[in-house]
């Protein structure tokens, strides 16, 4: 004859079962970084379906600023992007990345027609607005004062001229930068998260 089940036994059973069925703790995750498409890109709605993921634009870039997205980006995996905070576009005169594209996802266009996005200033973070000496973004913009100029105590972006290359974001000394790029490539959705090991593809050295 077996011993009767006590209340302690039932409590222990349910506690053990709950522990075994509980979901594993989430690993530390980070938001997906914002990115830009290389110059001459078609609209984002069609980019992933047109791009052949051949990496020829990446190979053609003389400044090594183009990266292929990794599996964390789903259908966009393998497509080329630029991360302005790390390596902004240098706006090469002949756009070799677009010239090298065989599919038409990137198109050779006049430099003045490049629109990867538009720079935006956060005045609360800007050193100049806070009265500290800083004009790094104005000095480093490849288009000079035609794209960004002084407006009183702060830089003003000329939307119709700004190419969204990201140089101002890269050069901004504040952390995080007082400038960002608002662009057609994508708007970061806070629900998207990733294991950072899958953010970027590994591409073999040439």
N, C-alpha and C positions, 0 to 999 in steps of 0.2 A: 504494500500500500504506500503510495507516494505521500510525501508531506503536503499539507494544504498550502496554497499560495497566500502569502501574507500581503498586507498593504505595502510593506517595505519592498517586497519583490516586485509588485506592480509598478511602484514608483521608479525603481531602478530600471525596469524594462522600458518604460516609456521614455525615461531620460536618455537611455542608451540609443533607442530608436530615433529620437529627435536629433541626437548628435550625428548619427550616421546619415540621416536624410537631409541635414542642413546643407545649403550650397556652400562651396568652398569660398574662402575669403577672396575678395577681388585684389588682384595685384595692382600696384601703383600704376596709374594710367595718366596720360597727358592728352590735352586737346590736339587735334590735328592742326599742324601749322598752316597758316594761309599761304597761298602760292599765286604766282602769276604765270600765264602762258608766255612763251617766247614771242618776240615781235612778229607781226604778220599773221597771227593765229585767226582762224575762222571762229565764228561764234561758239561759245562753250556748249551749246545744245548739240552741236554736230561734231565737235572736235574729236571726242573719243571714238566715234564711229568711222571717221575719216583717217585718223592717224594710224599708220602701219606699225608703230612701235619699233622702228628699225634703228633708232638711236643715231641716225645720220646727222641730225641737227646738233646733237650733243657732241659728236665727233668733230663737227665743223666749227664749233664755237671756240675762238682763239683764247678766250678768257676762262674757260671751264666753269661757266656759271649755270649750265643746264643740267638738270637731274631727271631721271625717270622715277615716277611714282612707284611705290611698292604695293604689295597685296592689301595693305590696310585701306587703300582707296578704291577697292572694288573694281567696277568697270573701267575706272581711269588708270588702273595699274599699267605701268610701262609707258604712259604718255609723258611728254617732257614738260618740265616746269622750272621756274626760277624762284628762289627764296630771297626776297630783297633784304632781309635782315642779315643774311649770311654772305650772299654773293649776288649783288644787283646786276642787271643788264647794263652793258657798257655802250649800247647803241652804236654798233659798228656801222660805218657808212654804207657798206654794201650788204648788210644783213646776211652773212654767210650761212647762218642757221636756216633761214627761210629759203635761200637759194638751193640748199642741199636737200630740202624736203621733197620726196618723190610723189607724195600723195595729194598735196595741196592743202594739208592741214595748216601748214605755214606757207604764206604767200610773200614773195618779194614785193614790197611796196615802198613808196618814198618814205624817207625817214620822218618827214613832217606828218605823215599819215599814221604813224605808229601810235596805238592806243592800248597799252597793256592794262591801263587803269588810270586813276587820278590821285595825286597826293592829297592827303588831308592832314591838317594841323590840329593838335590838341593844345590850345593856348595855355591850359593849366599846367602842362608839363614842359612847355617851351622855356628855355633859359632866357632867351631874349625878352620874352613877355614878362618874365620875373625880374627883369632889370640886370641880368648877368650878361657879360659880353659874349656873344656867340653869333656867328654868321656862317657856320660850316655848310649848311644846306645851300645857301646862296652861292658860296664859292665853288662847291663841287657839282652843282647841277650841270649836266652836259649841254643843256640848252641855255644856260646863263639866265639873265634877267628877263628873257622873253617868256620863261616858264615859271619863275619864282622871283619875287622882288619885295622890297620893303614896303610895308603899308603901316606907317606910324611906328609902333614899337614891335612889330611882328612881321614874319614872312607871309606873303600872300601868294597863293598858288594861282596861276592863270590856267583855268580849267581847259580852255580851248587849245592850249599849246602843250600842256604837260603830257608826257608819253607814258607815265607810270613806271618808269624804268627802275625805281626803287633806290637810286643813289642817295637821295636825301634821307631815306629811312636808314640805310646802311651807315651813313656818316654821322647821324645825329648822336650826340654824346650822352643823352639821357637814357635811363634804363627803367622801363621800356622806352623806346624812341617816342619823341613828341610827334613824329610824323608816321603816317601809315598810308598804305595804298588801297584805295577803294576801287575794285576792278571787276570786270565782267567774268573773270575766271571762276570765282566761286565766293560765296559768302559763308563764313565759318558757321556751322550749326553746332550749338553747344552739346547736342546729344551725340555727336560723332566722337568716338574715342578710339585709341589704338594702342597696341603694344609697340613701343617705339622701335623694336627690332624689325618690324615689317613696314616701316614708313617709307624707306627708299630701297630701290633695287640695287643689288650688287652688279656692277658691269665689269667685265674683264678688262684688264689693262691692254692697250693696243700693243 
